[in-house]
Amino acid sequence: MSKRRDEMHAALGFRSHSGWAALVVLTGSPRSPVVLDRKRIELIDPAMEGSAQPYHAAEKLDLEEAEKFINDCTRRTELMARQVLRGVIPPLQKKGLDISGCGILLSSGNPAKTLASTLASHALIHTAEGDFFRHALIHASEHFGLPITMVRERELLERAASDLELTVDKLQARLDEMGRTLGPPWSEDQKLATLVGWLALVAPTRG
């Protein structure tokens, strides 16, 4: 019976980019999960010009216009992220799966405290842009009541090795094995989304 209960759980893993994210759905035992689905999800409205790189677009505006543009993009992108999860979660639940949480990779950079200081630095614009889409995924996950496991990408392997009680080499071997079973696409996006989703899958058992 315990194995049956484990198999009824699922978790989502995300690795975001400008305007889109890689999504992986994991299910099965926390000790030996399987990838149920993987896809690219779109997080922007193509009709909204500049929304794929909102801070780059805002850089060309005066500060008041830039703030309004970023706020408009935020509302629209959060709506898109909620719509994506609305298309993912109910079908999984109809299959009898309990979505126990999601994992979201964070950047390693530190954001600026103000919009003005962000727009004054090209490096900070890139940091803010990455965080912009991560925050939309966090917003959507919270909207659906999903517990969120957040890990900085550069710390992911070390964190996973500790939480999953596997060496880094064994972790990488497991990811390679999953890729051979699934076939392409199995790039860094799918691997890292899988790993952070795996952490989300085991999180309830660690509480």
KEKE-3310 file (N, C-alpha, C; in steps of 0.2 Angstrom, whole numbers, plus 5000, padded with zeros to 4 digits):
npx = (5004:5010:5019:5009:5003:5014:5016:5005:5008:5014:5025:5030:5043:5053:5063:5067:5067:5070:5054:5049:5048:5056:5047:5044:5036:5035:5033:5029:5039:5048:5061:5064:5060:5049:5049:5035:5030:5036:5039:5039:5034:5025:5027:5023:5013:5011:5006:5009:5020:5038:5037:5044:5057:5056:5063:5073:5066:5060:5071:5072:5063:5056:5057:5044:5036:5042:5040:5026:5025:5032:5024:5012:5017:5020:5007:5001:5010:5009:4996:4997:5005:4997:4987:4994:4997:4984:4981:4989:4988:4974:4972:4982:4977:4965:4969:4971:4982:4991:4996:5010:5019:5030:5046:5057:5070:5082:5090:5108:5112:5111:5097:5094:5089:5080:5070:5076:5089:5091:5088:5099:5110:5117:5120:5112:5099:5098:5098:5086:5077:5078:5073:5060:5052:5054:5047:5034:5031:5032:5022:5010:5011:5009:4996:4989:4990:5002:5015:5032:5048:5062:5078:5094:5102:5116:5118:5111:5115:5123:5114:5104:5111:5113:5099:5094:5102:5112:5127:5135:5139:5132:5119:5120:5122:5109:5101:5106:5102:5088:5086:5091:5080:5069:5072:5076:5069:5082:5090:5101:5091:5080:5086:5089:5077:5071:5078:5076:5062:5062:5067:5056:5047:5051:5051:5039:5041:5051:5047)
npy = (4994:5006:5009:5011:5023:5032:5032:5039:5052:5067:5079:5096:5103:5117:5126:5142:5154:5169:5173:5160:5143:5128:5114:5100:5085:5075:5058:5044:5034:5043:5039:5033:5041:5044:5052:5059:5069:5081:5098:5113:5128:5143:5160:5172:5185:5186:5196:5207:5219:5218:5211:5199:5202:5211:5221:5225:5232:5241:5249:5259:5268:5283:5284:5284:5279:5267:5260:5258:5250:5239:5234:5232:5221:5212:5209:5203:5192:5185:5181:5173:5163:5157:5152:5142:5133:5130:5122:5111:5106:5101:5090:5081:5079:5073:5060:5054:5059:5067:5083:5086:5097:5109:5113:5126:5134:5146:5161:5165:5178:5194:5205:5222:5235:5245:5251:5260:5259:5246:5248:5255:5247:5235:5222:5220:5222:5210:5201:5205:5202:5188:5185:5190:5181:5170:5174:5175:5161:5157:5165:5159:5146:5148:5153:5141:5134:5127:5119:5126:5122:5130:5133:5139:5139:5136:5129:5118:5104:5101:5102:5093:5081:5080:5081:5070:5060:5054:5052:5065:5060:5048:5054:5061:5050:5044:5054:5054:5041:5042:5050:5042:5033:5040:5047:5061:5077:5080:5090:5102:5109:5101:5091:5099:5104:5092:5088:5098:5097:5084:5086:5093:5083:5074:5082:5083:5071:5073:5082)
npz = (5000:5004:4993:4983:4987:4986:4972:4968:4970:4963:4956:4950:4940:4936:4925:4921:4907:4897:4893:4892:4899:4904:4908:4919:4923:4937:4944:4954:4965:4978:4979:4967:4955:4940:4924:4919:4910:4899:4894:4884:4890:4887:4892:4889:4882:4865:4858:4866:4864:4867:4879:4880:4884:4896:4904:4896:4886:4894:4897:4887:4890:4899:4917:4924:4914:4911:4923:4923:4912:4916:4926:4919:4911:4921:4927:4915:4912:4924:4923:4912:4916:4926:4918:4911:4921:4925:4914:4916:4929:4933:4923:4927:4940:4937:4933:4944:4952:4965:4967:4974:4975:4969:4960:4958:4950:4955:4951:4952:4954:4962:4964:4960:4971:4967:4953:4945:4947:4942:4929:4925:4923:4913:4916:4928:4922:4915:4926:4933:4923:4922:4935:4934:4926:4934:4946:4941:4939:4952:4958:4951:4956:4969:4968:4965:4977:4978:4987:4987:4982:4982:4974:4972:4956:4955:4966:4966:4963:4974:4984:4980:4981:4994:5000:4993:4997:4989:4979:4969:4957:4956:4955:4943:4934:4936:4930:4917:4914:4914:4903:4893:4893:4890:4878:4866:4868:4879:4887:4896:4901:4904:4912:4924:4927:4930:4941:4951:4952:4957:4970:4975:4975:4985:4996:5005:5012:5019:5029)
capx = (5000:5014:5021:5004:5002:5020:5015:4999:5010:5018:5028:5033:5050:5053:5069:5064:5071:5066:5048:5047:5051:5055:5043:5045:5032:5038:5029:5032:5042:5053:5068:5065:5054:5049:5046:5028:5029:5041:5037:5041:5028:5026:5025:5022:5008:5015:5003:5011:5027:5043:5036:5049:5062:5053:5067:5077:5061:5059:5077:5072:5058:5058:5056:5037:5033:5045:5037:5020:5026:5034:5018:5008:5020:5019:5000:5000:5014:5007:4990:4999:5008:4991:4984:4998:4996:4977:4981:4993:4987:4968:4973:4985:4972:4960:4973:4972:4988:4991:5002:5013:5023:5034:5052:5059:5077:5083:5097:5113:5113:5107:5093:5094:5083:5075:5069:5080:5096:5091:5089:5106:5115:5115:5120:5106:5093:5098:5096:5079:5073:5077:5069:5054:5048:5053:5042:5028:5030:5031:5015:5005:5011:5005:4989:4986:4992:5007:5021:5037:5055:5066:5085:5098:5104:5123:5118:5107:5118:5125:5108:5101:5115:5112:5093:5092:5107:5116:5133:5134:5140:5126:5114:5121:5120:5102:5098:5107:5098:5081:5087:5091:5074:5064:5074:5076:5074:5085:5095:5102:5084:5076:5089:5089:5070:5069:5082:5073:5056:5063:5067:5049:5043:5053:5050:5034:5043:5057:5044)
capy = (5000:5012:5010:5014:5030:5035:5032:5044:5059:5070:5086:5099:5106:5122:5130:5147:5158:5175:5172:5153:5139:5120:5110:5093:5082:5069:5055:5038:5034:5048:5036:5031:5044:5044:5058:5058:5073:5087:5102:5120:5132:5150:5164:5179:5186:5188:5203:5213:5220:5219:5207:5193:5205:5218:5226:5228:5236:5247:5253:5264:5273:5286:5280:5283:5274:5260:5257:5256:5245:5233:5232:5229:5215:5208:5206:5199:5186:5181:5178:5167:5157:5154:5148:5137:5128:5127:5117:5106:5103:5097:5084:5076:5077:5068:5054:5052:5061:5072:5087:5088:5103:5111:5115:5132:5136:5153:5163:5166:5185:5198:5210:5229:5237:5250:5250:5265:5256:5240:5250:5259:5242:5230:5216:5220:5221:5202:5197:5206:5198:5181:5184:5192:5175:5165:5176:5173:5154:5157:5167:5154:5140:5150:5153:5135:5131:5122:5120:5127:5121:5135:5132:5143:5134:5134:5125:5112:5097:5099:5102:5087:5076:5080:5079:5063:5055:5051:5056:5069:5056:5044:5058:5062:5044:5043:5058:5051:5035:5044:5053:5036:5030:5045:5050:5068:5082:5079:5095:5104:5112:5095:5088:5103:5105:5086:5088:5102:5093:5078:5089:5095:5077:5071:5087:5081:5065:5076:5086)
capz = (5000:5004:4986:4979:4989:4983:4965:4967:4970:4957:4957:4944:4940:4931:4923:4916:4902:4895:4890:4892:4904:4903:4913:4919:4928:4940:4948:4956:4972:4979:4979:4960:4951:4933:4921:4916:4905:4899:4888:4884:4892:4885:4898:4887:4877:4859:4856:4870:4862:4872:4885:4881:4888:4898:4906:4890:4883:4898:4897:4882:4892:4905:4923:4925:4908:4912:4929:4921:4907:4920:4930:4914:4909:4927:4927:4910:4913:4929:4920:4907:4921:4929:4913:4910:4927:4924:4909:4918:4935:4933:4919:4931:4945:4934:4932:4951:4955:4970:4965:4981:4976:4963:4961:4954:4950:4956:4949:4957:4955:4967:4961:4963:4975:4964:4946:4942:4948:4938:4922:4924:4923:4908:4920:4932:4918:4914:4932:4934:4918:4924:4941:4932:4924:4940:4950:4938:4941:4960:4959:4949:4960:4975:4967:4965:4983:4978:4991:4982:4983:4978:4975:4967:4951:4956:4972:4965:4963:4981:4988:4978:4983:5002:5001:4990:4999:4983:4977:4963:4951:4955:4953:4936:4931:4936:4925:4911:4913:4913:4897:4888:4893:4887:4872:4866:4871:4886:4887:4903:4904:4906:4918:4930:4929:4933:4948:4956:4953:4962:4977:4977:4976:4991:5001:5010:5016:5024:5034)
cpx = (5004:5017:5015:5003:5008:5018:5009:5002:5014:5020:5030:5039:5050:5061:5067:5069:5067:5060:5045:5050:5051:5052:5043:5040:5035:5033:5033:5035:5048:5060:5069:5060:5055:5047:5040:5027:5034:5038:5040:5034:5030:5023:5023:5016:5011:5012:5005:5019:5032:5042:5040:5055:5060:5057:5072:5072:5060:5065:5076:5067:5060:5055:5049:5034:5036:5042:5030:5020:5028:5028:5013:5010:5019:5012:4999:5004:5012:5000:4992:5002:5002:4988:4988:4997:4989:4977:4985:4990:4980:4969:4977:4981:4967:4963:4974:4978:4987:4997:5005:5017:5026:5041:5054:5066:5077:5090:5102:5115:5109:5103:5095:5088:5078:5075:5075:5087:5097:5092:5095:5111:5113:5115:5114:5100:5093:5096:5089:5075:5072:5072:5062:5050:5048:5048:5035:5026:5028:5024:5010:5005:5008:4998:4985:4987:4997:5013:5027:5044:5059:5074:5089:5102:5111:5123:5114:5110:5120:5119:5104:5104:5114:5104:5091:5097:5110:5122:5131:5134:5134:5120:5114:5120:5113:5098:5100:5103:5090:5081:5087:5084:5069:5066:5074:5069:5076:5091:5096:5095:5080:5079:5088:5082:5068:5072:5078:5065:5057:5064:5060:5045:5045:5052:5045:5036:5048:5054:5043)
cpy = (5006:5014:5013:5021:5034:5037:5037:5051:5061:5077:5089:5102:5111:5125:5136:5151:5164:5173:5165:5149:5132:5118:5103:5090:5075:5065:5048:5039:5040:5045:5034:5034:5043:5050:5056:5063:5078:5091:5109:5124:5140:5154:5171:5179:5189:5195:5209:5214:5221:5215:5201:5196:5212:5223:5229:5233:5242:5252:5259:5269:5277:5282:5279:5278:5267:5256:5254:5250:5238:5230:5229:5222:5210:5205:5201:5192:5182:5177:5172:5161:5153:5150:5142:5131:5126:5122:5111:5102:5098:5091:5079:5074:5072:5061:5051:5054:5067:5076:5089:5094:5104:5114:5121:5134:5143:5155:5164:5174:5188:5204:5217:5230:5242:5249:5254:5262:5250:5243:5254:5254:5237:5223:5215:5219:5213:5199:5198:5202:5191:5180:5186:5185:5170:5167:5175:5166:5153:5159:5162:5148:5142:5150:5147:5131:5126:5124:5121:5126:5126:5134:5136:5137:5132:5130:5119:5106:5096:5098:5095:5081:5075:5078:5072:5058:5051:5055:5060:5065:5051:5048:5060:5056:5043:5048:5056:5045:5037:5047:5047:5033:5034:5047:5058:5071:5080:5083:5097:5107:5106:5092:5092:5104:5098:5086:5092:5100:5087:5080:5090:5088:5074:5076:5085:5075:5067:5080:5082)
cpz = (5000:4997:4982:4981:4986:4976:4963:4968:4964:4959:4950:4945:4935:4931:4918:4912:4901:4891:4890:4898:4902:4909:4913:4925:4930:4944:4950:4963:4972:4978:4971:4956:4944:4930:4917:4910:4905:4893:4889:4885:4890:4891:4896:4882:4871:4856:4860:4868:4867:4878:4886:4885:4890:4900:4901:4886:4887:4899:4893:4884:4898:4911:4924:4920:4909:4918:4927:4916:4911:4923:4925:4912:4915:4927:4921:4910:4918:4927:4916:4911:4924:4924:4911:4915:4927:4919:4911:4924:4935:4929:4923:4937:4943:4933:4939:4955:4959:4968:4972:4981:4969:4965:4956:4955:4950:4953:4954:4959:4960:4964:4964:4967:4972:4956:4942:4942:4943:4931:4920:4923:4918:4912:4925:4928:4917:4920:4933:4929:4919:4930:4939:4930:4930:4944:4948:4940:4948:4961:4957:4953:4967:4974:4967:4972:4983:4983:4986:4985:4979:4979:4970:4963:4953:4962:4972:4966:4970:4985:4987:4981:4991:5003:4999:4993:4994:4982:4971:4957:4950:4953:4945:4932:4931:4931:4918:4909:4911:4905:4891:4887:4889:4880:4872:4866:4878:4887:4895:4906:4907:4912:4924:4932:4933:4941:4953:4957:4958:4969:4979:4979:4983:4997:5007:5014:5020:5029:5040)
residu = (MET:SER:LYS:ARG:ARG:ASP:GLU:MET:HIS:ALA:ALA:LEU:GLY:PHE:ARG:SER:HIS:SER:GLY:TRP:ALA:ALA:LEU:VAL:VAL:LEU:THR:GLY:SER:PRO:ARG:SER:PRO:VAL:VAL:LEU:ASP:ARG:LYS:ARG:ILE:GLU:LEU:ILE:ASP:PRO:ALA:MET:GLU:GLY:SER:ALA:GLN:PRO:TYR:HIS:ALA:ALA:GLU:LYS:LEU:ASP:LEU:GLU:GLU:ALA:GLU:LYS:PHE:ILE:ASN:ASP:CYS:THR:ARG:ARG:THR:GLU:LEU:MET:ALA:ARG:GLN:VAL:LEU:ARG:GLY:VAL:ILE:PRO:PRO:LEU:GLN:LYS:LYS:GLY:LEU:ASP:ILE:SER:GLY:CYS:GLY:ILE:LEU:LEU:SER:SER:GLY:ASN:PRO:ALA:LYS:THR:LEU:ALA:SER:THR:LEU:ALA:SER:HIS:ALA:LEU:ILE:HIS:THR:ALA:GLU:GLY:ASP:PHE:PHE:ARG:HIS:ALA:LEU:ILE:HIS:ALA:SER:GLU:HIS:PHE:GLY:LEU:PRO:ILE:THR:MET:VAL:ARG:GLU:ARG:GLU:LEU:LEU:GLU:ARG:ALA:ALA:SER:ASP:LEU:GLU:LEU:THR:VAL:ASP:LYS:LEU:GLN:ALA:ARG:LEU:ASP:GLU:MET:GLY:ARG:THR:LEU:GLY:PRO:PRO:TRP:SER:GLU:ASP:GLN:LYS:LEU:ALA:THR:LEU:VAL:GLY:TRP:LEU:ALA:LEU:VAL:ALA:PRO:THR:ARG:GLY)
# end
